[in-house]
């Protein structure tokens, strides 16, 4: 299928409304199909089509899409658990873990599905530079292009969704929680009305230099990470060196020190337990707290509880002029 170009919007009749969700539901009820929507965490713009007609639906303040990756703006961010999530697409609720989005370069979200059961999703894909999803609690059943039959992801499991890969969320447990990290922050969700999933299995397909990765926590041993321990992944290989991600636990360590990074994103999310973060001050961390450290700065974790688990992700320097694929 040919990827839609953003210039397609120019042929669309534009409708501006304050009641975006109601207008979207009404248009779909009379036969319009959804072709694209954004942002996923709080939709404000969509393109729909029906019998040769195209309509662009948006709110008065809908943001404009970047044609290139926004410039990275490093800063220290600490986001506490308990922030009220926003209603997003397909019945999912999104909690923003990185307010300000580091200049629009990255978005990180804690996504929840409260009720469980079948998910009102559709076959879709994204024009992005990077996207990773990690299950924190519960399970979710998903299906991916060229990855064979649907499979379930459980707590600790993660996937790399390379650019343009078609996929769909099928079903989840009640109280599902996942963490999603994406560059850039603002990106479209495109519907693919032609592809039916599942497709067959195709080993290590190249998606613009990235490969689909399914990491299964239950099959991954804990190995030394200094005096601490970590479940490592092959994310660096799958992304062509763009990203690294691991889960860290204390092991024998009373503290863990991290030196200055040479890349961009340094992101942490507390999966379970408690610890202290030392970075220009001392900050108590608890479950579902998230933080970002400016890459040139060292930082330390101490007083980690025995059940402390940290999702730790870093990225290389992305090309500021790269087009999102």
C-alpha positions in Angstrom: 0.0 0.0 0.0 1.2 3.5 -0.9 1.9 5.5 2.3 -0.4 8.6 2.5 1.4 11.9 1.9 0.6 14.8 4.1 -0.3 16.8 1.0 -3.4 14.6 0.8 -4.9 16.8 3.5 -5.0 19.7 1.0 -7.8 17.9 -1.0 -9.9 17.5 2.1 -12.9 19.6 3.3 -11.9 21.0 6.6 -14.2 20.9 9.6 -13.2 22.7 12.8 -15.0 21.7 16.0 -14.7 22.0 19.7 -16.4 18.6 20.2 -13.8 16.5 18.4 -14.8 13.1 19.9 -18.5 13.6 19.2 -17.9 14.8 15.6 -15.6 11.9 14.9 -18.1 9.3 16.2 -20.9 10.9 14.2 -18.9 10.8 10.9 -17.9 7.2 11.5 -21.5 6.3 12.2 -22.6 7.5 8.8 -19.9 5.6 6.9 -16.8 7.6 6.9 -13.6 5.6 7.5 -10.7 6.9 9.6 -7.5 7.3 7.6 -5.3 9.0 10.1 -5.5 10.5 13.6 -3.2 12.4 15.9 -2.0 12.9 18.6 -2.7 9.4 19.9 -2.7 10.5 23.6 -5.3 13.3 23.1 -6.7 13.3 19.5 -7.2 16.7 17.9 -6.9 16.1 14.2 -8.1 13.3 11.8 -8.6 12.6 8.1 -11.6 10.5 7.1 -13.0 9.4 3.7 -16.2 8.1 2.3 -17.2 7.5 -1.4 -14.4 9.7 -2.8 -14.9 12.5 -0.3 -12.2 13.4 2.2 -12.7 15.4 5.4 -10.1 16.8 7.7 -11.6 17.1 11.2 -9.7 19.1 13.8 -10.0 21.2 16.9 -9.3 25.0 16.8 -5.9 24.4 18.6 -4.8 21.3 16.8 -1.0 21.2 16.6 0.8 21.1 13.2 2.9 18.1 12.4 6.7 18.4 12.1 8.3 17.4 8.8 11.6 16.8 10.5 12.6 15.6 13.9 12.4 18.6 16.3 15.6 19.8 17.8 16.4 18.0 21.1 16.2 20.2 24.2 17.8 18.4 27.2 16.4 19.1 30.6 15.8 17.3 34.0 12.3 16.0 34.3 10.7 14.3 37.2 7.0 13.2 36.8 5.2 11.8 39.8 2.7 8.9 39.8 -0.9 9.9 40.1 -1.2 12.4 37.3 -4.7 12.2 35.7 -4.5 10.4 32.3 -6.2 11.8 29.2 -8.5 9.8 27.0 -6.7 8.7 23.8 -7.5 6.7 20.8 -9.1 3.2 20.8 -10.3 3.5 24.4 -6.8 3.9 25.9 -5.9 6.4 28.6 -2.5 8.2 28.4 -0.5 9.7 31.2 2.3 12.1 30.0 5.6 11.1 31.5 7.7 13.8 29.9 5.8 17.2 29.9 7.4 19.6 27.5 8.5 16.6 25.3 12.2 17.7 25.3 11.5 20.2 22.5 9.1 17.9 20.8 11.8 15.2 20.2 10.3 12.5 22.5 7.1 11.5 24.0 6.8 8.9 26.8 3.4 7.7 28.0 2.0 5.3 30.6 -1.0 3.8 28.8 -3.8 2.0 30.6 -6.8 0.0 29.5 -9.1 -0.3 32.5 -11.8 -2.8 31.4 -9.9 -5.4 29.4 -11.3 -7.6 26.7 -11.3 -6.8 23.0 -9.7 -3.5 22.1 -11.3 -1.2 19.5 -8.1 -1.0 17.5 -7.5 -1.4 13.8 -4.6 -2.3 11.5 -2.3 0.8 11.6 1.2 2.2 11.5 3.2 5.3 12.3 5.7 7.5 10.5 8.3 7.7 13.3 12.0 7.5 14.0 11.7 5.3 17.1 9.0 3.5 19.1 9.3 1.1 22.0 6.5 -0.5 24.1 7.0 -2.2 27.5 4.3 -4.0 29.5 4.3 -3.0 33.2 1.2 -4.9 34.4 -1.3 -7.3 33.0 -1.1 -8.8 29.5 -2.0 -7.7 26.0 -2.6 -9.7 22.8 -1.1 -8.1 19.6 -0.3 -8.9 16.0 2.4 -7.6 13.7 3.1 -7.6 10.0 5.4 -10.4 9.0 5.5 -11.8 12.5 3.1 -14.6 12.2 0.2 -15.4 14.5 -0.9 -13.0 17.3 1.0 -13.3 20.6 0.6 -12.2 24.2 2.9 -9.8 26.0 3.2 -10.0 29.8 4.8 -7.9 32.5 8.4 -7.1 31.6 8.0 -8.0 27.9 8.7 -5.3 25.3 8.7 -4.7 21.6 10.4 -2.4 19.2 7.9 -1.2 16.6 10.1 -0.1 13.6 8.9 2.7 11.3 5.8 1.8 9.2 5.3 -1.7 10.5 1.6 -2.6 10.4 0.2 -3.8 13.8 -2.9 -4.0 15.9 -3.8 -4.4 19.5 -6.4 -7.2 19.8 -7.2 -7.8 23.5 -6.0 -7.0 27.0 -6.4 -8.0 30.6 -8.3 -5.6 32.9 -5.9 -3.0 34.2 -3.3 -3.3 31.5 -0.5 -0.9 31.8 2.3 -0.3 29.3 5.0 2.3 28.8 5.5 3.7 25.3 8.5 5.9 24.2 8.4 7.5 20.7 10.4 10.0 18.6 9.1 12.4 17.6 6.5 13.4 20.2 3.9 14.4 17.6 3.2 11.8 15.0 0.2 10.3 13.1 -1.5 7.0 13.4 -2.3 5.8 9.9 -5.0 3.2 9.2 -4.2 0.5 6.7 -7.6 -0.5 5.2 -6.1 -3.1 2.8 -3.9 -5.2 5.0 -5.3 -8.1 7.0 -3.3 -9.4 9.9 -1.9 -11.9 10.7 0.4 -12.3 7.7 3.1 -15.0 7.4 6.4 -15.1 9.2 9.3 -13.3 7.6 12.6 -13.3 9.5 14.4 -10.1 10.3 12.7 -7.8 7.8 14.5 -4.4 7.4 12.3 -1.4 8.1 14.5 1.6 7.3 17.4 0.1 9.1 15.4 -1.2 12.0 14.1 -4.7 12.8 11.1 -5.8 14.8 12.1 -7.0 18.3 10.1 -9.0 20.7 11.8 -9.2 24.1 10.4 -11.9 26.5 11.3 -11.2 30.2 10.6 -14.7 31.4 13.2 -16.1 29.0 15.9 -13.4 29.8 18.4 -14.1 32.6 19.5 -11.4 35.1 23.2 -10.6 34.5 25.7 -8.3 36.3 25.3 -4.6 35.9 28.2 -3.4 38.1 27.2 -4.6 41.5 23.5 -4.5 40.5 21.7 -6.8 38.0 19.9 -6.2 34.7 17.8 -8.0 32.1 19.5 -6.8 28.9 17.9 -6.7 25.5 19.1 -6.7 21.9 17.5 -3.2 21.3 20.8 -1.7 20.1 21.1 -4.3 17.4 17.5 -4.0 16.4 17.6 -0.2 16.1 21.0 0.0 14.4 22.5 1.5 17.5 19.8 4.1 18.1 18.6 2.9 21.5 19.4 0.7 24.4 16.9 -0.5 27.0 17.1 -2.8 30.1 15.4 -3.5 33.4 17.6 -3.0 36.5 17.3 -4.4 40.0 19.6 -3.9 43.0 21.3 -7.3 43.3 24.1 -6.8 45.8 24.3 -3.0 45.1 23.4 -0.4 47.7 23.7 2.3 45.0 24.3 2.6 41.3 26.2 5.4 39.7 25.7 6.4 36.0 28.3 8.6 34.2 27.6 11.3 31.7 25.9 10.0 28.5 27.1 10.7 24.9 23.6 10.5 23.3 20.3 12.2 23.9 17.5 10.5 25.9 18.3 9.2 29.4 14.9 7.9 30.7 13.9 6.0 33.8 10.5 4.6 34.9 10.1 2.9 38.2 8.3 -0.3 37.5 8.1 -1.4 41.2 9.7 -0.5 44.6 11.5 2.6 45.9 14.8 4.4 45.6 16.5 7.8 45.9 17.6 9.7 42.8 20.6 12.0 43.2 20.7 14.6 40.5 21.1 18.2 41.5 19.3 17.2 44.7 17.9 14.2 46.4 14.5 12.9 45.1 12.5 10.0 46.6 11.2 7.7 43.8 8.2 5.4 44.0 6.2 3.1 41.7 5.3 4.7 38.4 7.5 7.8 38.9 9.4 8.7 35.7 12.5 10.9 35.1 14.8 12.2 32.4 18.4 13.1 33.0 20.2 15.6 30.7 22.7 13.4 28.8 25.9 15.2 29.9 25.1 14.8 33.6 26.0 12.0 36.0 23.4 10.6 38.4 23.0 8.0 41.2 20.4 5.7 42.5 20.6 4.7 46.2 18.6 3.2 49.1 16.9 0.9 46.6 14.3 -1.5 48.0 14.7 -5.2 47.4 11.8 -5.1 45.0 13.0 -2.1 43.1 12.8 -2.4 39.3 13.8 0.4 36.9 13.1 0.6 33.2 16.2 2.3 31.9 16.4 3.6 28.3 19.0 5.7 26.4 19.3 6.8 22.9 22.1 7.9 20.6 22.1 11.4 19.0 19.4 11.3 16.3 20.0 13.3 13.2 18.2 16.6 13.7 17.4 16.9 10.0 16.1 13.3 9.6 12.7 12.8 8.1 10.3 10.6 10.1 9.7 7.4 8.1 
